[in-house]
Structures are given as C-alpha cells and as structure tokens.
Amino acid sequence: MPALGNMPTSDQPTNGGPAGDRAERVLPLKGLKAQARIVWALLLREIITRFGRRNIGFLWLFVEPAMFVIVITAIWTATHDLHRSQIPIAAFTLTGYTSMLMWRNTPSRCIGALSSNQSLLYHRQVTMLDIYLARIILEFAGVTTSFMVLGLLMWMGGWLEPPENVLQVIGGWGLLAWFGMALALTLGPLSERYPAVQKLWSPIAILLFILSGTSFLLDTFPPTVRYWLLWLPMTSGLEYLREGFFGSQFKAHYDLEYMCTATMVLMLFGLTQVRRVALNETIIA
C-alpha cells in the first residue's frame, strides 16, 4: 500500500517557497502520472483515517450510504398505500437518495479538508487540489458502489426492474457526479476563507434536499413551480437519470444545457477559489 512517506517528495522548499510552488501546480499540465499516484496515496490514507482497520474497515465506505437508502426505501414501501403512487418505489428511492448523497456528501467532506490536513501540505508535491480530489473520488466511489450493489440486489430480489436506458442512467449519474465535484471544489476553499460556510452548509443542504426532487417528481407540480425548481442544476440531472430508469412511467422535465452551463461555471469558479487559497499562505499558517 503506498504511503505518503514513500512518495517521490522533497520537503525542501524551492526558491519560490512552498506556497508559490503549490499555486503553480493547482492546474497541473505535466506529470499527471505522478500526480495520480499522489491522489491515490491520499485516497488510501483517507480510507484508513476514516474507517480504520477494525470491523469491516473500508467496507463502511459503501455500507453507510447503502443503509441510508435501505431505510428510506423501506419507509416508502411501507407507506405505499398512503401515497398511492404508481411509480416503482424501489427505483424512485434508489435514484433519488443515492444521487442526493452524491452532491450533499462530497462538499461536506471537502469543507474544512485543508485545515485538518495541514501537515500534508509540507510535502512539496502534495497540492491542495490533490487533497480535494482524493476526497471527491472516495465519495464518488462509495456512493456509486452502493448504487450499483443495491440496484443489483433489488433486481435479484424482484423489487426493481432493469433500467430502460442504461446509457442514459450512466449519463445522468455522471452529470450529478460532475455537479457534486464542482460544488465540493467551490465550498471547500470557500470554507477556508470564510468559516461561516461550514456552519451554513448543513441547513442549506437540507433546503436543497427538499427542493432537489429527491422525494418528488417534477411532473406532479404546475409549470410555474417546475420552472423555479429547474433553477437547481441537480434537479435536471435527477429527472434525466430517472427517465433512463423508468421513463415510460412518468413524464420527465429537465434542462441539460442549463445544468451543464451552470456546472461548468461553478467548476471554474471553484478552481479559481482553490488557486486563490493556494496563493494565500495565511490559511495554512
């Protein structure tokens, strides 16, 4: 297992200083292979730090979100007679709540990530972007594994039909992951500059959860309400994903052009914030 101490690093500062060297490598164009090894080592370190080696260890990575989705699915199934919905409950909860974990948990893991990993930044080859990428990839892997394993188990148990359009499901999942990454790269560095971001994210995430379409379909609302709900990029991604899963049983509403544009703008803004934090030596002092 790679360790940070075995990485090709040198702790000696360059003429430009550690902060300047990191800032220059926020958007690395060369040495991608070495950079991938660093991110991989950080990812393994994060797994051991978060889950340890006891009990089921790293399996908690996808057991945690799986347990959450199982509980929600059980509640929806038990109350089926109350809401009398004709949509497939298992597919509805699986797509809704796992995708919600994607854009909610990824930013949560990146908020305050630099403050809790300051010692890693003394390795000259470790950048702030590496720390964020390791956490983003870890969350993406955990939620995606839960989505796939639960979907397979539900299908084998007869509670879930196979997706009607697998490629569309993969595309929708990728768009939601991209949005979660952009949001994480924005909130992570902003939380280093403005500590209030860490306290405000939890209530904002709850509000976004209510409005994101996780627990409803846009087609159940009048056009005016749908128009305003579609201003949230994740709403379009989720509707697109659900259309791929069980689109013949409801009418989906989404605007992928807006979602991609908003996510790209958010991504670029987040990368500028990462670079700005990298240039500001005071946040790691």
Salt bridges, closest charged atoms under 4 A:
ASP11 OD1 - HIS123 ND1 3.87
GLU46 OE1 - ARG135 NE 3.49
ASP81 OD1 - HIS80 ND1 3.95
GLU139 OE2 - ARG50 NH1 2.93
GLU139 OE2 - ARG109 NE 3.08
ASP219 OD1 - HIS253 NE2 2.78
GLU281 OE1 - ARG22 NH2 3.92
